[in-house]
Amino acid sequence: MANSKPKNRPTHRIYAVAKSSETEKAQWREIGAAWPHKDGKGFNLKLDLVPLNGAEIVIRTIDEKPADHAEGGAA
C-alpha cells in the first residue's frame, strides 16, 4: 500500500474555532494541517479531529500563531 502522507511540510494549520457563550471569546483548537497541490489549485488536508459542536473550520498559514487572532472573529 502506498504511503498517503504528503512528503513536504504543511504550509497551513487547520483550526476549529468556537465562541464561548459564557465569555464571548473565540476558542481556537488546532485540528489538522494542509499542503498545497503542486499546481496551486487546491490543498490536501489531514484532520486529526472533526468538530461536532458547530465550530467554524479556519485554515491559516503556519507563520501565524493562534494567540494572535484568538480575540478576533473568524472569517
C-alpha positions in Angstrom: 0.0 0.0 0.0 1.3 3.4 -0.9 2.1 6.0 1.8 -0.7 8.6 1.6 1.1 11.2 3.8 2.4 14.3 1.9 6.3 14.3 1.8 6.7 18.1 2.1 5.9 20.1 5.2 2.4 21.6 5.6 2.0 25.3 4.9 -1.2 25.8 6.8 -2.8 24.8 10.1 -6.4 23.9 10.4 -8.4 25.1 13.5 -11.8 24.6 14.9 -13.0 28.0 16.2 -15.9 28.1 18.6 -17.2 31.1 20.5 -17.9 30.5 24.2 -21.4 31.8 25.1 -20.1 32.5 28.7 -17.1 34.6 27.8 -17.9 35.5 24.1 -14.2 34.8 23.4 -13.3 32.6 20.5 -11.6 29.3 21.4 -9.1 28.1 18.7 -8.2 24.4 18.7 -5.7 23.0 16.2 -7.3 20.0 14.4 -5.0 19.4 11.4 -2.7 20.6 8.6 -2.9 21.5 4.9 -0.5 21.1 2.0 -0.9 22.9 -1.3 -1.2 21.0 -4.6 1.8 21.3 -6.9 -0.4 23.2 -9.4 -1.5 25.7 -6.7 -5.2 25.0 -7.3 -6.1 23.2 -4.1 -4.9 21.6 -0.9 -4.5 18.2 0.7 -5.9 18.2 4.3 -5.0 16.0 7.2 -7.6 16.2 10.0 -6.8 14.8 13.4 -10.2 15.8 14.8 -13.5 16.8 13.4 -15.5 19.2 15.4 -19.1 18.3 16.0 -20.1 21.4 18.0 -20.8 23.7 15.1 -17.4 25.3 15.2 -16.1 27.1 12.2 -13.2 25.5 10.3 -10.4 28.0 9.8 -7.2 27.5 7.7 -4.3 29.8 8.5 -0.7 30.0 7.3 1.7 28.4 9.8 3.7 31.5 10.4 0.8 33.0 12.3 0.1 32.0 15.9 -3.4 31.2 17.1 -3.0 33.6 20.1 -2.6 36.5 17.6 -6.1 36.1 16.4 -7.9 34.4 19.4 -9.7 37.7 20.2 -10.9 38.4 16.7 -13.6 36.7 14.8 -13.0 34.1 12.2 -13.7 34.6 8.5 
